[in-house]
Amino acid sequence: MAASEAVDDCRSRLPLCSMTDDDLSAYPGLANLLMGLKKHIDPSGMTIALAQPLEEARKELQMHRANWLKWEAVHRLLQEALLKLAADPSLQDKKFLETLEQQLLVVELKRMLDRHSSPPNARPSVLGLESRHLTEFLPPHQDLEQMQKHLPAEVEKFLKAKCLDVLSYYRPESGNVGAAAQMVMLGALAESLATEKQHLKEARSRHEELIGYLEQQRAAYPQVLLRCLALLKRMAREFHLGIQSELDQVNIQYMEIKCTAMLLKIRFEELKILSETYTPEIVKVHRMIRDKLQGSLSQEEQDLATSRKFLSNYEILGPEFEELVKEYTRLQEIIQNRRWVLAELNKD
C-alpha cells in the first residue's frame, strides 16, 4: 500500500514519472526515496528552495514586459498616426504630425546612440555622432509644447479607433449598433478577452496534463505488451505441443477421406465415359465380333495343332526325308517352268 501511495505521490509531483509497482518491487529503497523527495519538490518538479526566487523573478519579468508592451503599443500607435500625412489632413493636424514625427525620430536616434555608447569598451559611433549633436534637430519649443498639449487627446482618439477596430474584429455585430452600445461593448471587451485568455490558459494546462498522461501510458503500454507476449509464448509452449498429435491425426483422417473421395470421383467419371461410349448396340456388335474372332482363333489353333503334328511327323523321318523334300521341290519347280513354256508355245 505504501509503494502504491509513493507511486501516486510521485506521479502527482512529477508529471512525467512513469514508474510502476513492479519497479518499486525490483528496487525496495525507491519508495522511501520518493517519499523523501515529496517534501523538497513542488508540483512542477522544481525544488522548493528555487521555486520562490523563480516566482519573484517571473513576476518582475511580467511587470517589465507589461511596461514595455504599454510603451511599445503607444509608440506603434504614434507611428501609424504619422501615416496620415499621406492622406492630406488639415493644416493644424499636419503641423502636429510633423512635429510628432520629428520628435520621435530624434528620440529614436538618441536611443540608438546611447545603446552603442553604453558599454565601456564600445567603439565610437559612425562619424563620431553623440546625443548632444541631435539637439539642434528638435522641433521648435513652441511647436513642441503645442504638440505635447494636444498629444493626450490625439492618443486617446487613436486608441479609441484602434479599440473599435479590435471590437469589430472580435464582435462583428458591433458595427450594426449605435455609438452608446459600442461603448458598452467596448467596456466589456477587456473582461471578455481576459475570460477567453483564461479559458485558453486552462485548455493549454489541460493539454499539458493530457500529454503527461499520454507519456505515462506510452511508458506503461510496452511493459503490458511485453507481459502479454511472454504469457502467449508460455501458453504456446504448454498447450500447442500437447494438441499437435491430435491435430495431426485429424489431418491424416481428413486427407484419407479426401483421397478416397477423389478416387471414387475418378472411378465415377471413368464409368460415366464407358457408359456413354459403349451403348447396348455397340456392345452387341462387339460381342458378335468377339464370337467371330473367337471362332477364327479356335480354327487357327486347330490348324496350328495339325501343322505341328505334321511337322513332328516329318521330323521323325530324319535327314533323308529333308533331301527328298528338296528334290521334290526342285522337280516341282522344273514342272512349273515347263508348263509355262508349253503354255507359251500353245499360244504361238
PyMOL commands that set and color helices and strands:
alter all, ss='L'
color gray80, all
select helices_A, chain A and resi 2-13+21-26+30-37+48-87+91-117+126-128+131-137+141-170+172-176+179-277+280-317+319-347
alter helices_A, ss='H'
color red, helices_A
deselect
rebuild
show_as cartoon
